[in-house]
Amino acid sequence: MTRMVKIFLCIACLTLTACTPLTGLSDTFDRSKAFDRSVKAYNRMLRWHEIENAGMTYVDPAQREEYLKRAAVLKKRGLSVTDFRILSSRYLPEKKTGAAVAEFDYYILPSNKVKTISDRQEWIYREETKSWRLKSGLPPFE
């Protein structure tokens, strides 16, 4: 009888252990998905001429003022992004940071020559807002 109780207790413990959620892995997976969504959404906003909105939504508050000044200058100069591609993105869970490389096709009026530029983006996860923030600024559209 005691052997049956021991076997039952072992099975019960194994079942409970198997059903326990892996919160550490779940958080990492959620942050990774949120990182990918943020990178895509930010770059899409640049593509569709929402440069100020992209700054207000995704740029880290410490860099936001400088970003918005640069965005206003680019808008006055007639920047138009015609396409973008995300070449790579990497999430570093231990540091809660991420990096992405995006490529933009653009022109600045009055020129109609389309140029291409690569942009290395540095991102950081902010626990207090549970969101990703861009730490690097705008690429040097020239």
Contacts in CASP RR format, 6 or more apart in sequence:
PFRMAT RR
TARGET T0000
AUTHOR 0000-0000-0000
METHOD contacts of the structure
MODEL  1
MTRMVKIFLCIACLTLTACTPLTGLSDTFDRSKAFDRSVKAYNRMLRWHE
IENAGMTYVDPAQREEYLKRAAVLKKRGLSVTDFRILSSRYLPEKKTGAA
VAEFDYYILPSNKVKTISDRQEWIYREETKSWRLKSGLPPFE
28 93 0 8 1.000
31 91 0 8 1.000
31 93 0 8 1.000
31 96 0 8 1.000
31 125 0 8 1.000
32 91 0 8 1.000
32 93 0 8 1.000
34 125 0 8 1.000
34 131 0 8 1.000
34 132 0 8 1.000
35 89 0 8 1.000
35 91 0 8 1.000
35 98 0 8 1.000
35 123 0 8 1.000
35 125 0 8 1.000
35 132 0 8 1.000
36 89 0 8 1.000
36 91 0 8 1.000
38 58 0 8 1.000
38 123 0 8 1.000
38 131 0 8 1.000
38 132 0 8 1.000
39 86 0 8 1.000
39 89 0 8 1.000
39 100 0 8 1.000
39 102 0 8 1.000
39 121 0 8 1.000
39 123 0 8 1.000
39 132 0 8 1.000
40 86 0 8 1.000
41 57 0 8 1.000
41 58 0 8 1.000
42 54 0 8 1.000
42 57 0 8 1.000
42 58 0 8 1.000
42 121 0 8 1.000
42 134 0 8 1.000
43 84 0 8 1.000
43 86 0 8 1.000
43 102 0 8 1.000
44 84 0 8 1.000
45 51 0 8 1.000
45 53 0 8 1.000
45 54 0 8 1.000
45 57 0 8 1.000
45 58 0 8 1.000
46 54 0 8 1.000
46 81 0 8 1.000
46 84 0 8 1.000
46 104 0 8 1.000
47 81 0 8 1.000
47 82 0 8 1.000
47 83 0 8 1.000
47 84 0 8 1.000
47 104 0 8 1.000
49 80 0 8 1.000
49 81 0 8 1.000
51 71 0 8 1.000
51 74 0 8 1.000
51 75 0 8 1.000
51 79 0 8 1.000
51 138 0 8 1.000
52 68 0 8 1.000
52 71 0 8 1.000
52 72 0 8 1.000
52 75 0 8 1.000
55 64 0 8 1.000
55 67 0 8 1.000
55 68 0 8 1.000
55 71 0 8 1.000
55 134 0 8 1.000
56 64 0 8 1.000
56 68 0 8 1.000
58 132 0 8 1.000
58 133 0 8 1.000
58 134 0 8 1.000
59 67 0 8 1.000
59 133 0 8 1.000
59 134 0 8 1.000
59 137 0 8 1.000
60 124 0 8 1.000
60 126 0 8 1.000
60 133 0 8 1.000
60 134 0 8 1.000
60 135 0 8 1.000
61 133 0 8 1.000
63 134 0 8 1.000
63 135 0 8 1.000
63 136 0 8 1.000
63 137 0 8 1.000
66 137 0 8 1.000
67 137 0 8 1.000
67 138 0 8 1.000
70 137 0 8 1.000
70 138 0 8 1.000
71 138 0 8 1.000
74 108 0 8 1.000
74 138 0 8 1.000
74 141 0 8 1.000
77 108 0 8 1.000
77 109 0 8 1.000
78 108 0 8 1.000
78 109 0 8 1.000
79 106 0 8 1.000
79 108 0 8 1.000
79 141 0 8 1.000
80 106 0 8 1.000
80 107 0 8 1.000
80 108 0 8 1.000
80 109 0 8 1.000
81 104 0 8 1.000
81 105 0 8 1.000
81 106 0 8 1.000
82 105 0 8 1.000
82 106 0 8 1.000
82 107 0 8 1.000
82 114 0 8 1.000
83 104 0 8 1.000
83 105 0 8 1.000
84 102 0 8 1.000
84 103 0 8 1.000
84 104 0 8 1.000
84 105 0 8 1.000
85 102 0 8 1.000
85 103 0 8 1.000
86 100 0 8 1.000
86 101 0 8 1.000
86 102 0 8 1.000
87 101 0 8 1.000
87 102 0 8 1.000
87 103 0 8 1.000
87 118 0 8 1.000
88 100 0 8 1.000
88 101 0 8 1.000
89 98 0 8 1.000
89 99 0 8 1.000
89 100 0 8 1.000
89 101 0 8 1.000
90 98 0 8 1.000
90 99 0 8 1.000
90 100 0 8 1.000
91 97 0 8 1.000
91 98 0 8 1.000
92 98 0 8 1.000
92 99 0 8 1.000
96 124 0 8 1.000
96 125 0 8 1.000
96 127 0 8 1.000
97 122 0 8 1.000
97 123 0 8 1.000
97 124 0 8 1.000
97 125 0 8 1.000
98 122 0 8 1.000
98 123 0 8 1.000
98 124 0 8 1.000
98 125 0 8 1.000
98 132 0 8 1.000
99 120 0 8 1.000
99 121 0 8 1.000
99 122 0 8 1.000
99 123 0 8 1.000
100 120 0 8 1.000
100 121 0 8 1.000
100 123 0 8 1.000
101 118 0 8 1.000
101 119 0 8 1.000
101 120 0 8 1.000
101 121 0 8 1.000
102 118 0 8 1.000
102 119 0 8 1.000
102 121 0 8 1.000
103 116 0 8 1.000
103 117 0 8 1.000
103 118 0 8 1.000
103 119 0 8 1.000
104 116 0 8 1.000
104 117 0 8 1.000
104 119 0 8 1.000
104 139 0 8 1.000
104 141 0 8 1.000
105 114 0 8 1.000
105 115 0 8 1.000
105 116 0 8 1.000
106 114 0 8 1.000
106 115 0 8 1.000
106 116 0 8 1.000
106 117 0 8 1.000
106 141 0 8 1.000
107 113 0 8 1.000
107 114 0 8 1.000
107 115 0 8 1.000
108 141 0 8 1.000
108 142 0 8 1.000
117 139 0 8 1.000
117 140 0 8 1.000
117 141 0 8 1.000
118 139 0 8 1.000
119 136 0 8 1.000
119 138 0 8 1.000
119 139 0 8 1.000
120 136 0 8 1.000
121 134 0 8 1.000
121 136 0 8 1.000
122 134 0 8 1.000
122 135 0 8 1.000
122 136 0 8 1.000
123 132 0 8 1.000
123 133 0 8 1.000
123 134 0 8 1.000
123 135 0 8 1.000
124 132 0 8 1.000
124 133 0 8 1.000
124 135 0 8 1.000
125 131 0 8 1.000
125 132 0 8 1.000
125 133 0 8 1.000
126 132 0 8 1.000
126 133 0 8 1.000
END
